[in-house]
Amino acid sequence: MPKIKTSSGAKKRFRLTGTGKLLRRQGMLSHNLGKKSQKRKRRLAGNASVDAANNRAARGQLGGR
């Protein structure tokens, strides 16, 4: 069987940790930053883990890892 290709968009958005979890960036931080508080922007700046409901789909886009 041929190899499964990794989705180009997914490899830019998700990162696999050493323990096998998927990390993603949080949204709402690309525009209209003047009206958001510093506290809110700091909280959104970190990474978050992918939900269990979306985990299988994200792994499939990463080539089934």
PDB file of N, CA, C and O in Angstrom:
ATOM      1  N   MET A   1       0.832  -1.192   0.000  1.00  0.00           N
ATOM      2  CA  MET A   1       0.000   0.000   0.000  1.00  0.00           C
ATOM      3  C   MET A   1       0.874   1.253   0.000  1.00  0.00           C
ATOM      4  O   MET A   1       1.971   1.252   0.560  1.00  0.00           O
ATOM      5  N   PRO A   2       0.382   2.323  -0.632  1.00  0.00           N
ATOM      6  CA  PRO A   2       1.161   3.564  -0.621  1.00  0.00           C
ATOM      7  C   PRO A   2       1.135   4.218   0.754  1.00  0.00           C
ATOM      8  O   PRO A   2       0.251   3.958   1.570  1.00  0.00           O
ATOM      9  N   LYS A   3       2.115   5.065   0.985  1.00  0.00           N
ATOM     10  CA  LYS A   3       2.184   5.787   2.250  1.00  0.00           C
ATOM     11  C   LYS A   3       1.083   6.844   2.305  1.00  0.00           C
ATOM     12  O   LYS A   3       0.661   7.368   1.274  1.00  0.00           O
ATOM     13  N   ILE A   4       0.622   7.151   3.517  1.00  0.00           N
ATOM     14  CA  ILE A   4      -0.395   8.180   3.703  1.00  0.00           C
ATOM     15  C   ILE A   4       0.303   9.525   3.809  1.00  0.00           C
ATOM     16  O   ILE A   4       1.229   9.690   4.602  1.00  0.00           O
ATOM     17  N   LYS A   5      -0.141  10.481   3.011  1.00  0.00           N
ATOM     18  CA  LYS A   5       0.482  11.803   3.047  1.00  0.00           C
ATOM     19  C   LYS A   5      -0.042  12.612   4.224  1.00  0.00           C
ATOM     20  O   LYS A   5      -1.219  12.525   4.572  1.00  0.00           O
ATOM     21  N   THR A   6       0.836  13.397   4.833  1.00  0.00           N
ATOM     22  CA  THR A   6       0.458  14.310   5.900  1.00  0.00           C
ATOM     23  C   THR A   6      -0.167  15.551   5.281  1.00  0.00           C
ATOM     24  O   THR A   6       0.342  16.084   4.296  1.00  0.00           O
ATOM     25  N   SER A   7      -1.272  16.009   5.861  1.00  0.00           N
ATOM     26  CA  SER A   7      -1.914  17.235   5.395  1.00  0.00           C
ATOM     27  C   SER A   7      -0.997  18.422   5.682  1.00  0.00           C
ATOM     28  O   SER A   7      -0.499  18.567   6.798  1.00  0.00           O
ATOM     29  N   SER A   8      -0.775  19.263   4.684  1.00  0.00           N
ATOM     30  CA  SER A   8       0.125  20.408   4.849  1.00  0.00           C
ATOM     31  C   SER A   8      -0.396  21.385   5.898  1.00  0.00           C
ATOM     32  O   SER A   8       0.382  21.958   6.660  1.00  0.00           O
ATOM     33  N   GLY A   9      -1.725  21.574   5.935  1.00  0.00           N
ATOM     34  CA  GLY A   9      -2.307  22.473   6.925  1.00  0.00           C
ATOM     35  C   GLY A   9      -2.189  21.919   8.323  1.00  0.00           C
ATOM     36  O   GLY A   9      -1.970  22.672   9.272  1.00  0.00           O
ATOM     37  N   ALA A  10      -2.329  20.606   8.467  1.00  0.00           N
ATOM     38  CA  ALA A  10      -2.290  19.987   9.789  1.00  0.00           C
ATOM     39  C   ALA A  10      -0.886  20.035  10.384  1.00  0.00           C
ATOM     40  O   ALA A  10      -0.737  20.223  11.591  1.00  0.00           O
ATOM     41  N   LYS A  11       0.132  19.871   9.568  1.00  0.00           N
ATOM     42  CA  LYS A  11       1.483  19.882  10.132  1.00  0.00           C
ATOM     43  C   LYS A  11       1.899  21.275  10.592  1.00  0.00           C
ATOM     44  O   LYS A  11       2.825  21.417  11.390  1.00  0.00           O
ATOM     45  N   LYS A  12       1.214  22.307  10.087  1.00  0.00           N
ATOM     46  CA  LYS A  12       1.478  23.660  10.562  1.00  0.00           C
ATOM     47  C   LYS A  12       0.689  23.973  11.834  1.00  0.00           C
ATOM     48  O   LYS A  12       1.068  24.870  12.587  1.00  0.00           O
ATOM     49  N   ARG A  13      -0.399  23.250  12.082  1.00  0.00           N
ATOM     50  CA  ARG A  13      -1.295  23.578  13.185  1.00  0.00           C
ATOM     51  C   ARG A  13      -1.149  22.692  14.412  1.00  0.00           C
ATOM     52  O   ARG A  13      -1.425  23.142  15.524  1.00  0.00           O
ATOM     53  N   PHE A  14      -0.725  21.449  14.241  1.00  0.00           N
ATOM     54  CA  PHE A  14      -0.655  20.506  15.354  1.00  0.00           C
ATOM     55  C   PHE A  14       0.776  20.075  15.598  1.00  0.00           C
ATOM     56  O   PHE A  14       1.598  20.032  14.683  1.00  0.00           O
ATOM     57  N   ARG A  15       1.060  19.752  16.870  1.00  0.00           N
ATOM     58  CA  ARG A  15       2.388  19.270  17.235  1.00  0.00           C
ATOM     59  C   ARG A  15       2.195  18.080  18.164  1.00  0.00           C
ATOM     60  O   ARG A  15       1.373  18.129  19.079  1.00  0.00           O
ATOM     61  N   LEU A  16       2.945  17.021  17.933  1.00  0.00           N
ATOM     62  CA  LEU A  16       2.848  15.812  18.729  1.00  0.00           C
ATOM     63  C   LEU A  16       3.882  15.874  19.842  1.00  0.00           C
ATOM     64  O   LEU A  16       5.060  16.119  19.582  1.00  0.00           O
ATOM     65  N   THR A  17       3.447  15.652  21.091  1.00  0.00           N
ATOM     66  CA  THR A  17       4.367  15.666  22.221  1.00  0.00           C
ATOM     67  C   THR A  17       5.036  14.300  22.354  1.00  0.00           C
ATOM     68  O   THR A  17       4.692  13.355  21.644  1.00  0.00           O
ATOM     69  N   GLY A  18       5.983  14.213  23.263  1.00  0.00           N
ATOM     70  CA  GLY A  18       6.683  12.957  23.480  1.00  0.00           C
ATOM     71  C   GLY A  18       5.787  11.872  24.038  1.00  0.00           C
ATOM     72  O   GLY A  18       6.024  10.686  23.806  1.00  0.00           O
ATOM     73  N   THR A  19       4.746  12.273  24.781  1.00  0.00           N
ATOM     74  CA  THR A  19       3.837  11.289  25.364  1.00  0.00           C
ATOM     75  C   THR A  19       2.695  10.927  24.431  1.00  0.00           C
ATOM     76  O   THR A  19       1.864  10.085  24.773  1.00  0.00           O
ATOM     77  N   GLY A  20       2.637  11.554  23.242  1.00  0.00           N
ATOM     78  CA  GLY A  20       1.619  11.200  22.267  1.00  0.00           C
ATOM     79  C   GLY A  20       0.427  12.132  22.216  1.00  0.00           C
ATOM     80  O   GLY A  20      -0.509  11.884  21.456  1.00  0.00           O
ATOM     81  N   LYS A  21       0.432  13.206  23.010  1.00  0.00           N
ATOM     82  CA  LYS A  21      -0.673  14.159  22.965  1.00  0.00           C
ATOM     83  C   LYS A  21      -0.487  15.098  21.786  1.00  0.00           C
ATOM     84  O   LYS A  21       0.626  15.296  21.301  1.00  0.00           O
ATOM     85  N   LEU A  22      -1.601  15.677  21.331  1.00  0.00           N
ATOM     86  CA  LEU A  22      -1.558  16.662  20.262  1.00  0.00           C
ATOM     87  C   LEU A  22      -1.764  18.048  20.853  1.00  0.00           C
ATOM     88  O   LEU A  22      -2.679  18.264  21.647  1.00  0.00           O
ATOM     89  N   LEU A  23      -0.912  18.980  20.462  1.00  0.00           N
ATOM     90  CA  LEU A  23      -1.048  20.362  20.910  1.00  0.00           C
ATOM     91  C   LEU A  23      -1.485  21.223  19.744  1.00  0.00           C
ATOM     92  O   LEU A  23      -1.174  20.932  18.589  1.00  0.00           O
ATOM     93  N   ARG A  24      -2.214  22.295  20.059  1.00  0.00           N
ATOM     94  CA  ARG A  24      -2.704  23.227  19.049  1.00  0.00           C
ATOM     95  C   ARG A  24      -2.561  24.639  19.596  1.00  0.00           C
ATOM     96  O   ARG A  24      -2.416  24.832  20.803  1.00  0.00           O
ATOM     97  N   ARG A  25      -2.602  25.619  18.715  1.00  0.00           N
ATOM     98  CA  ARG A  25      -2.643  27.016  19.134  1.00  0.00           C
ATOM     99  C   ARG A  25      -4.072  27.394  19.452  1.00  0.00           C
ATOM    100  O   ARG A  25      -5.010  26.796  18.926  1.00  0.00           O
ATOM    101  N   GLN A  26      -4.241  28.376  20.305  1.00  0.00           N
ATOM    102  CA  GLN A  26      -5.578  28.858  20.605  1.00  0.00           C
ATOM    103  C   GLN A  26      -5.934  29.986  19.645  1.00  0.00           C
ATOM    104  O   GLN A  26      -5.069  30.738  19.197  1.00  0.00           O
ATOM    105  N   GLY A  27      -7.199  30.085  19.346  1.00  0.00           N
ATOM    106  CA  GLY A  27      -7.677  31.088  18.404  1.00  0.00           C
ATOM    107  C   GLY A  27      -7.889  32.445  19.052  1.00  0.00           C
ATOM    108  O   GLY A  27      -7.507  32.661  20.203  1.00  0.00           O
ATOM    109  N   MET A  28      -8.494  33.347  18.315  1.00  0.00           N
ATOM    110  CA  MET A  28      -8.852  34.696  18.764  1.00  0.00           C
ATOM    111  C   MET A  28      -7.646  35.579  19.056  1.00  0.00           C
ATOM    112  O   MET A  28      -7.750  36.496  19.871  1.00  0.00           O
ATOM    113  N   LEU A  29      -6.514  35.334  18.421  1.00  0.00           N
ATOM    114  CA  LEU A  29      -5.327  36.123  18.731  1.00  0.00           C
ATOM    115  C   LEU A  29      -4.665  36.671  17.464  1.00  0.00           C
ATOM    116  O   LEU A  29      -3.479  37.000  17.473  1.00  0.00           O
ATOM    117  N   SER A  30      -5.427  36.765  16.386  1.00  0.00           N
ATOM    118  CA  SER A  30      -4.801  37.210  15.143  1.00  0.00           C
ATOM    119  C   SER A  30      -5.196  38.625  14.729  1.00  0.00           C
ATOM    120  O   SER A  30      -4.486  39.243  13.935  1.00  0.00           O
ATOM    121  N   HIS A  31      -6.300  39.153  15.240  1.00  0.00           N
ATOM    122  CA  HIS A  31      -6.698  40.514  14.878  1.00  0.00           C
ATOM    123  C   HIS A  31      -7.578  41.085  15.978  1.00  0.00           C
ATOM    124  O   HIS A  31      -7.984  40.371  16.895  1.00  0.00           O
ATOM    125  N   ASN A  32      -7.870  42.386  15.879  1.00  0.00           N
ATOM    126  CA  ASN A  32      -8.656  43.124  16.890  1.00  0.00           C
ATOM    127  C   ASN A  32      -8.040  42.992  18.281  1.00  0.00           C
ATOM    128  O   ASN A  32      -8.750  42.767  19.261  1.00  0.00           O
ATOM    129  N   LEU A  33      -6.726  43.134  18.362  1.00  0.00           N
ATOM    130  CA  LEU A  33      -6.051  42.927  19.639  1.00  0.00           C
ATOM    131  C   LEU A  33      -6.160  44.143  20.555  1.00  0.00           C
ATOM    132  O   LEU A  33      -5.902  44.036  21.754  1.00  0.00           O
ATOM    133  N   GLY A  34      -6.535  45.287  20.009  1.00  0.00           N
ATOM    134  CA  GLY A  34      -6.642  46.479  20.832  1.00  0.00           C
ATOM    135  C   GLY A  34      -7.777  46.437  21.827  1.00  0.00           C
ATOM    136  O   GLY A  34      -7.683  47.030  22.902  1.00  0.00           O
ATOM    137  N   LYS A  35      -8.843  45.747  21.488  1.00  0.00           N
ATOM    138  CA  LYS A  35      -9.992  45.698  22.388  1.00  0.00           C
ATOM    139  C   LYS A  35      -9.927  44.538  23.375  1.00  0.00           C
ATOM    140  O   LYS A  35     -10.779  44.439  24.259  1.00  0.00           O
ATOM    141  N   LYS A  36      -8.933  43.659  23.243  1.00  0.00           N
ATOM    142  CA  LYS A  36      -8.790  42.541  24.174  1.00  0.00           C
ATOM    143  C   LYS A  36      -7.829  42.923  25.287  1.00  0.00           C
ATOM    144  O   LYS A  36      -6.824  43.590  25.042  1.00  0.00           O
ATOM    145  N   SER A  37      -8.131  42.506  26.500  1.00  0.00           N
ATOM    146  CA  SER A  37      -7.286  42.871  27.639  1.00  0.00           C
ATOM    147  C   SER A  37      -5.972  42.103  27.595  1.00  0.00           C
ATOM    148  O   SER A  37      -5.870  41.051  26.965  1.00  0.00           O
ATOM    149  N   GLN A  38      -4.967  42.651  28.279  1.00  0.00           N
ATOM    150  CA  GLN A  38      -3.663  41.994  28.343  1.00  0.00           C
ATOM    151  C   GLN A  38      -3.786  40.611  28.985  1.00  0.00           C
ATOM    152  O   GLN A  38      -3.132  39.658  28.562  1.00  0.00           O
ATOM    153  N   LYS A  39      -4.619  40.519  29.995  1.00  0.00           N
ATOM    154  CA  LYS A  39      -4.824  39.236  30.683  1.00  0.00           C
ATOM    155  C   LYS A  39      -5.372  38.178  29.723  1.00  0.00           C
ATOM    156  O   LYS A  39      -4.935  37.027  29.719  1.00  0.00           O
ATOM    157  N   ARG A  40      -6.336  38.602  28.914  1.00  0.00           N
ATOM    158  CA  ARG A  40      -6.939  37.675  27.954  1.00  0.00           C
ATOM    159  C   ARG A  40      -5.931  37.253  26.897  1.00  0.00           C
ATOM    160  O   ARG A  40      -5.888  36.087  26.506  1.00  0.00           O
ATOM    161  N   LYS A  41      -5.111  38.210  26.428  1.00  0.00           N
ATOM    162  CA  LYS A  41      -4.119  37.886  25.404  1.00  0.00           C
ATOM    163  C   LYS A  41      -3.032  36.965  25.945  1.00  0.00           C
ATOM    164  O   LYS A  41      -2.560  36.082  25.229  1.00  0.00           O
ATOM    165  N   ARG A  42      -2.633  37.156  27.187  1.00  0.00           N
ATOM    166  CA  ARG A  42      -1.647  36.256  27.809  1.00  0.00           C
ATOM    167  C   ARG A  42      -2.205  34.848  27.931  1.00  0.00           C
ATOM    168  O   ARG A  42      -1.502  33.868  27.685  1.00  0.00           O
ATOM    169  N   ARG A  43      -3.473  34.753  28.311  1.00  0.00           N
ATOM    170  CA  ARG A  43      -4.091  33.438  28.483  1.00  0.00           C
ATOM    171  C   ARG A  43      -4.213  32.701  27.144  1.00  0.00           C
ATOM    172  O   ARG A  43      -4.058  31.481  27.089  1.00  0.00           O
ATOM    173  N   LEU A  44      -4.486  33.436  26.082  1.00  0.00           N
ATOM    174  CA  LEU A  44      -4.638  32.822  24.765  1.00  0.00           C
ATOM    175  C   LEU A  44      -3.304  32.510  24.096  1.00  0.00           C
ATOM    176  O   LEU A  44      -3.274  31.789  23.099  1.00  0.00           O
ATOM    177  N   ALA A  45      -2.205  33.037  24.621  1.00  0.00           N
ATOM    178  CA  ALA A  45      -0.919  32.897  23.952  1.00  0.00           C
ATOM    179  C   ALA A  45      -0.356  31.482  24.052  1.00  0.00           C
ATOM    180  O   ALA A  45       0.423  31.074  23.191  1.00  0.00           O
ATOM    181  N   GLY A  46      -0.730  30.727  25.076  1.00  0.00           N
ATOM    182  CA  GLY A  46      -0.149  29.404  25.257  1.00  0.00           C
ATOM    183  C   GLY A  46      -0.781  28.358  24.357  1.00  0.00           C
ATOM    184  O   GLY A  46      -1.750  28.625  23.646  1.00  0.00           O
ATOM    185  N   ASN A  47      -0.216  27.173  24.403  1.00  0.00           N
ATOM    186  CA  ASN A  47      -0.757  26.059  23.642  1.00  0.00           C
ATOM    187  C   ASN A  47      -1.844  25.360  24.441  1.00  0.00           C
ATOM    188  O   ASN A  47      -1.886  25.455  25.668  1.00  0.00           O
ATOM    189  N   ALA A  48      -2.721  24.657  23.739  1.00  0.00           N
ATOM    190  CA  ALA A  48      -3.769  23.866  24.370  1.00  0.00           C
ATOM    191  C   ALA A  48      -3.765  22.491  23.727  1.00  0.00           C
ATOM    192  O   ALA A  48      -3.274  22.323  22.611  1.00  0.00           O
ATOM    193  N   SER A  49      -4.306  21.518  24.423  1.00  0.00           N
ATOM    194  CA  SER A  49      -4.360  20.177  23.852  1.00  0.00           C
ATOM    195  C   SER A  49      -5.627  20.034  23.007  1.00  0.00           C
ATOM    196  O   SER A  49      -6.625  20.719  23.234  1.00  0.00           O
ATOM    197  N   VAL A  50      -5.565  19.144  22.044  1.00  0.00           N
ATOM    198  CA  VAL A  50      -6.705  18.898  21.160  1.00  0.00           C
ATOM    199  C   VAL A  50      -7.750  18.097  21.933  1.00  0.00           C
ATOM    200  O   VAL A  50      -7.404  17.180  22.677  1.00  0.00           O
ATOM    201  N   ASP A  51      -9.028  18.442  21.759  1.00  0.00           N
ATOM    202  CA  ASP A  51     -10.120  17.735  22.432  1.00  0.00           C
ATOM    203  C   ASP A  51     -10.141  16.273  22.036  1.00  0.00           C
ATOM    204  O   ASP A  51      -9.670  15.893  20.964  1.00  0.00           O
ATOM    205  N   ALA A  52     -10.697  15.461  22.919  1.00  0.00           N
ATOM    206  CA  ALA A  52     -10.808  14.030  22.638  1.00  0.00           C
ATOM    207  C   ALA A  52     -11.699  13.786  21.422  1.00  0.00           C
ATOM    208  O   ALA A  52     -11.469  12.843  20.665  1.00  0.00           O
ATOM    209  N   ALA A  53     -12.719  14.632  21.230  1.00  0.00           N
ATOM    210  CA  ALA A  53     -13.632  14.461  20.105  1.00  0.00           C
ATOM    211  C   ALA A  53     -12.933  14.707  18.766  1.00  0.00           C
ATOM    212  O   ALA A  53     -13.309  14.112  17.756  1.00  0.00           O
ATOM    213  N   ASN A  54     -11.920  15.580  18.749  1.00  0.00           N
ATOM    214  CA  ASN A  54     -11.226  15.926  17.503  1.00  0.00           C
ATOM    215  C   ASN A  54      -9.885  15.220  17.356  1.00  0.00           C
ATOM    216  O   ASN A  54      -9.200  15.387  16.348  1.00  0.00           O
ATOM    217  N   ASN A  55      -9.513  14.438  18.351  1.00  0.00           N
ATOM    218  CA  ASN A  55      -8.188  13.822  18.369  1.00  0.00           C
ATOM    219  C   ASN A  55      -7.983  12.867  17.204  1.00  0.00           C
ATOM    220  O   ASN A  55      -6.944  12.895  16.544  1.00  0.00           O
ATOM    221  N   ARG A  56      -8.974  12.026  16.956  1.00  0.00           N
ATOM    222  CA  ARG A  56      -8.834  11.025  15.892  1.00  0.00           C
ATOM    223  C   ARG A  56      -8.723  11.678  14.516  1.00  0.00           C
ATOM    224  O   ARG A  56      -7.929  11.242  13.682  1.00  0.00           O
ATOM    225  N   ALA A  57      -9.514  12.716  14.281  1.00  0.00           N
ATOM    226  CA  ALA A  57      -9.476  13.407  12.980  1.00  0.00           C
ATOM    227  C   ALA A  57      -8.130  14.105  12.786  1.00  0.00           C
ATOM    228  O   ALA A  57      -7.572  14.081  11.689  1.00  0.00           O
ATOM    229  N   ALA A  58      -7.607  14.727  13.846  1.00  0.00           N
ATOM    230  CA  ALA A  58      -6.323  15.424  13.723  1.00  0.00           C
ATOM    231  C   ALA A  58      -5.187  14.440  13.471  1.00  0.00           C
ATOM    232  O   ALA A  58      -4.285  14.723  12.683  1.00  0.00           O
ATOM    233  N   ARG A  59      -5.225  13.289  14.136  1.00  0.00           N
ATOM    234  CA  ARG A  59      -4.195  12.273  13.916  1.00  0.00           C
ATOM    235  C   ARG A  59      -4.274  11.715  12.494  1.00  0.00           C
ATOM    236  O   ARG A  59      -3.250  11.401  11.888  1.00  0.00           O
ATOM    237  N   GLY A  60      -5.479  11.596  11.974  1.00  0.00           N
ATOM    238  CA  GLY A  60      -5.633  11.122  10.613  1.00  0.00           C
ATOM    239  C   GLY A  60      -5.032  12.079   9.603  1.00  0.00           C
ATOM    240  O   GLY A  60      -4.473  11.652   8.592  1.00  0.00           O
ATOM    241  N   GLN A  61      -5.143  13.370   9.872  1.00  0.00           N
ATOM    242  CA  GLN A  61      -4.559  14.368   8.973  1.00  0.00           C
ATOM    243  C   GLN A  61      -3.043  14.383   9.080  1.00  0.00           C
ATOM    244  O   GLN A  61      -2.359  14.800   8.146  1.00  0.00           O
ATOM    245  N   LEU A  62      -2.512  13.931  10.215  1.00  0.00           N
ATOM    246  CA  LEU A  62      -1.058  13.893  10.391  1.00  0.00           C
ATOM    247  C   LEU A  62      -0.453  12.594   9.857  1.00  0.00           C
ATOM    248  O   LEU A  62       0.720  12.309  10.097  1.00  0.00           O
ATOM    249  N   GLY A  63      -1.238  11.825   9.149  1.00  0.00           N
ATOM    250  CA  GLY A  63      -0.714  10.596   8.557  1.00  0.00           C
ATOM    251  C   GLY A  63      -0.927   9.389   9.448  1.00  0.00           C
ATOM    252  O   GLY A  63      -0.234   8.383   9.289  1.00  0.00           O
ATOM    253  N   GLY A  64      -1.860   9.457  10.376  1.00  0.00           N
ATOM    254  CA  GLY A  64      -2.188   8.305  11.202  1.00  0.00           C
ATOM    255  C   GLY A  64      -1.165   7.967  12.258  1.00  0.00           C
ATOM    256  O   GLY A  64      -1.054   6.805  12.648  1.00  0.00           O
ATOM    257  N   ARG A  65      -0.402   8.957  12.742  1.00  0.00           N
ATOM    258  CA  ARG A  65       0.611   8.694  13.753  1.00  0.00           C
ATOM    259  C   ARG A  65      -0.009   8.421  15.099  1.00  0.00           C
ATOM    260  O   ARG A  65       0.707   8.179  16.071  1.00  0.00           O
TER     261      ARG A  65
END
